[in-house]
């Protein structure tokens, strides 16, 4: 299933998938900063920055600043957190 049509943006889907796979499944509590995400999902920094702001505004992500870097995390207290994780896990292709 093409989740970009559901979520409106390929970049947003890549970001959410990265967070779900890395944080929800592997319990990575470290979070991600913008440049790291850009490298990992192969997207432009402006696109990633815009989508991170959108996702934070939707309360799907939260952030904190540490050592002059802003780290982003999935918001596990969001009411749709479990459903979001389930959607990405059902659509995730390991290969």
C-alpha positions in Angstrom: 0.0 0.0 0.0 1.3 3.4 -0.9 1.2 5.3 2.5 2.2 8.5 0.8 -1.3 8.8 -0.6 -2.8 8.3 2.9 -0.4 10.7 4.6 0.0 13.2 1.8 3.8 13.2 1.5 6.5 10.6 0.7 8.9 12.5 3.0 6.4 12.4 5.9 5.9 8.6 5.4 9.7 8.0 5.4 10.1 10.0 8.6 7.3 8.2 10.3 8.5 4.8 9.2 12.0 5.6 10.5 10.6 6.6 13.9 8.3 3.7 14.1 10.9 1.1 13.1 13.8 2.6 15.1 11.9 3.8 18.2 8.9 1.6 18.7 10.4 -1.7 17.7 14.0 -1.3 18.9 13.2 0.9 21.9 15.6 3.6 20.7 15.0 6.4 23.2 17.9 8.5 21.8 15.8 10.2 19.1 16.9 11.7 15.8 18.2 15.1 14.7 17.4 16.7 11.3 20.7 16.0 9.5 20.7 12.4 10.6 17.2 11.9 9.3 18.1 13.6 6.0 21.0 11.1 5.5 19.0 8.1 6.6 15.9 8.7 4.5 17.7 10.5 1.6 15.6 13.6 1.6 16.4 17.3 1.4 16.8 19.2 4.7 14.1 21.7 3.9 11.5 18.9 3.3 12.5 17.1 6.4 12.4 20.3 8.6 8.9 21.2 7.2 7.6 17.7 7.9 9.1 17.5 11.4 7.4 20.8 12.2 4.1 19.5 10.8 4.3 16.2 12.8 5.2 18.1 16.0 2.3 20.4 15.5 0.1 17.3 15.1 1.6 16.1 18.3 2.8 12.9 16.7 6.4 13.9 17.5 7.9 15.8 20.4 11.3 17.4 20.6 14.0 18.5 23.0 17.3 20.4 22.5 20.5 18.9 23.6 24.0 20.2 22.9 22.7 22.7 20.3 20.9 19.9 18.4 17.1 19.4 18.4 16.2 15.8 18.8 12.8 14.4 17.8 10.9 11.5 19.3 7.6 9.7 18.7 5.0 10.9 21.1 3.9 7.7 22.8 1.2 9.7 24.7 -0.6 10.6 21.5 -4.1 8.9 21.3 -3.3 7.5 17.9 0.2 6.2 18.7 -0.7 2.5 18.8 -2.8 2.7 15.6 0.1 4.6 13.8 2.6 2.0 14.8 0.2 -0.8 13.7 -0.3 0.8 10.3 3.5 1.1 9.6 4.2 -2.4 10.9 1.5 -4.0 8.7 2.9 -2.1 5.7 6.6 -2.6 6.5 8.7 -4.7 4.1 11.9 -5.9 5.7 13.5 -6.4 2.3 
